[in-house]
Amino acid sequence: MNMKPNSLKVVFFLALVQAFSLSTNQSTAQSIAYKTLLSTLYDADFPVIKVREIKDLEDFQVLDTREKKEYEVSHLYGAKWVGFDAFDLKNVANLDKNKPVLVYCTVGARSEAIGKKLSDAGFSQVLNLYGGIIQWSNEGRPVYVNNSPTDSVHTYSKSWGIWLDQGEKVY
């Protein structure tokens, strides 16, 4: 069997989830597998912030680094869409480089890449949301569409959707 390294990771983690699901507490098993997956995605040198550490989103300039169709399903309250493929520093020129910036995506990989660009551009405090919108939703934090709460969460794909415990999966 000839598989790409990323495909092998996904297969490994799906097998890990299945093995852990045999335990009596499937939610705990999934969180262990999810944390293991996240540890393979993040650069240890780039700062993350965990959901429980965020008291008020108004303390941050919140940037959604997912694609527009994902943002339109739901996003964190007050988040500005900046995209990933379409990201351009011109679109954040009006932000305060000295105020904390919270970047997020589905799980934190794309947002870390955008966060690095922001840091390189002189933003003094950029933090990547650990676990992305999936972790945010799993911890019972609200997501919004048109300034109204919603249960819908775009999980990028079905394979990433397995990590969403709370919310309605949209692909």
DACORMO-V6120 format. One line per field, one symbol per residue. ss: DSSP state (h for helix, s for strand, l for the rest). phi: phi as a letter, one per 40 degrees, with the letter a starting at -180 (. if undefined). burial: I if it has 24 or more other C-alpha atoms within 12 Angstrom, else O. A space follows every 50 residues. Layout:
ss = ???
phi = ???
burial = ???
This chain:
ss = llllhhhhhhhhhhhhhhhhlllllhhhhhhhhhhhhhhhhllllllssl hhhlllhhhlsssslllhhhhhhlsllllsslllllllhhhhllllllll ssssllllhhhhhhhhhhhhlllllssssllhhhhhhhllllsssllsss lssslllhhhhllllllsssl
phi = .bbcdccccccdccccccccccccbcccccccccccddcccccccbcbbc dccccacccbccbcbccdccdccaacdgcccbgbccdadccbcccccbcd bbbaacbhccccccdcccccchccabbcccggcccdcccgccbbbfgbca ccbcbgaccccccccbhccbb
burial = OOOOOOOOOIOOIIOIIOOOOOOOOOOOIIIOIIIOIIOOIIOOOIIIII IOOOOOIOOIIIIIIIIOOIIIIIIIIIIIIIIIOOIOOOOIOOIOOOOI IIIIIIIIIIIIIIIIOIIOOOIOIIIIIIIIIIIIIIIOIIIIOOOOOI IIIIIIOOOIIIIIIIIOIIO
